[in-house]
Amino acid sequence: MTKELTKEKTINLESILENHSIVLFNDDVNTFDHVIQSLVKYCKHSEIQAEQCAHIVHYNGKCLVKTGNIAKLQPICSALLDSGLSAEITKN
């Protein structure tokens, strides 16, 4: 097997495994600071990335905040829900 073919198969496998996303929804309860802190803590966002997501959620009603395989996303989504945010895992 050539190196290029191996790389192509690896990319295809990654795209199959990472076909879910966490979507964060807007609410009237949580502050920008709480949303930003939660995204930094649980999604491992930078402060700037978390702030941008918080603004997208506020103005668009929702924002995709994390992608990956379902096993990786479930504990992150649970942590966001436990912190009072509205989120769900969707299939891409």
C-alpha positions as CSV (number, residue, x, y, z in Angstrom):
1,M,0.0,0.0,0.0
2,T,1.4,3.4,-0.9
3,K,1.8,6.2,1.5
4,E,-0.8,8.3,-0.3
5,L,-3.4,5.5,-0.3
6,T,-2.8,5.0,3.4
7,K,-3.2,8.7,4.1
8,E,-6.4,8.8,2.0
9,K,-7.9,5.8,3.9
10,T,-7.0,7.5,7.2
11,I,-8.8,10.7,6.2
12,N,-11.8,8.7,5.1
13,L,-11.9,6.8,8.4
14,E,-11.6,10.1,10.4
15,S,-14.5,11.6,8.4
16,I,-16.7,8.6,9.2
17,L,-15.8,8.6,12.9
18,E,-16.1,12.3,13.4
19,N,-19.6,12.8,12.0
20,H,-21.4,14.3,15.1
21,S,-21.5,17.8,16.5
22,I,-22.6,19.5,19.7
23,V,-25.0,22.3,19.0
24,L,-25.4,25.0,21.6
25,F,-28.7,26.8,21.8
26,N,-29.6,30.3,22.9
27,D,-31.6,30.8,26.2
28,D,-32.8,33.7,28.3
29,V,-31.1,32.4,31.4
30,N,-27.3,32.2,31.1
31,T,-24.9,35.1,30.9
32,F,-22.3,35.6,28.2
33,D,-19.6,35.0,30.9
34,H,-21.1,31.7,31.9
35,V,-21.4,30.5,28.3
36,I,-17.8,31.5,27.6
37,Q,-16.5,29.9,30.7
38,S,-18.3,26.7,30.0
39,L,-17.1,26.5,26.4
40,V,-13.5,27.1,27.6
41,K,-13.8,24.5,30.4
42,Y,-15.6,21.7,28.6
43,C,-15.0,22.2,24.9
44,K,-11.4,23.4,25.4
45,H,-12.1,26.6,23.4
46,S,-9.8,29.6,23.5
47,E,-11.4,32.7,25.1
48,I,-11.8,34.3,21.7
49,Q,-13.3,31.2,20.1
50,A,-15.7,30.8,23.1
51,E,-16.7,34.5,22.9
52,Q,-17.4,34.2,19.1
53,C,-19.5,31.1,19.7
54,A,-21.5,32.9,22.4
55,H,-22.2,35.8,20.1
56,I,-23.3,33.4,17.3
57,V,-25.6,31.6,19.7
58,H,-27.1,35.0,20.8
59,Y,-27.7,36.3,17.4
60,N,-28.5,33.1,15.4
61,G,-30.1,31.0,18.1
62,K,-27.6,28.2,17.9
63,C,-24.0,27.4,17.1
64,L,-22.0,24.3,16.4
65,V,-19.4,24.3,19.2
66,K,-17.6,20.9,18.9
67,T,-17.3,18.1,16.3
68,G,-16.1,14.5,16.8
69,N,-17.2,11.0,17.4
70,I,-20.2,10.3,19.6
71,A,-18.2,8.8,22.4
72,K,-16.0,11.9,22.7
73,L,-18.9,14.3,22.5
74,Q,-21.3,12.7,25.0
75,P,-19.4,13.6,28.2
76,I,-18.8,17.1,26.9
77,C,-22.5,17.6,26.0
78,S,-23.5,16.2,29.4
79,A,-21.2,18.7,31.2
80,L,-22.7,21.6,29.2
81,L,-26.2,20.4,30.1
82,D,-25.2,20.0,33.8
83,S,-23.9,23.6,33.8
84,G,-27.3,24.8,32.7
85,L,-26.7,25.3,29.0
86,S,-29.0,24.0,26.3
87,A,-27.1,21.7,23.9
88,E,-27.6,18.5,21.9
89,I,-25.6,16.2,19.8
90,T,-26.5,16.0,16.1
91,K,-25.4,13.8,13.3
92,N,-23.7,15.7,10.5
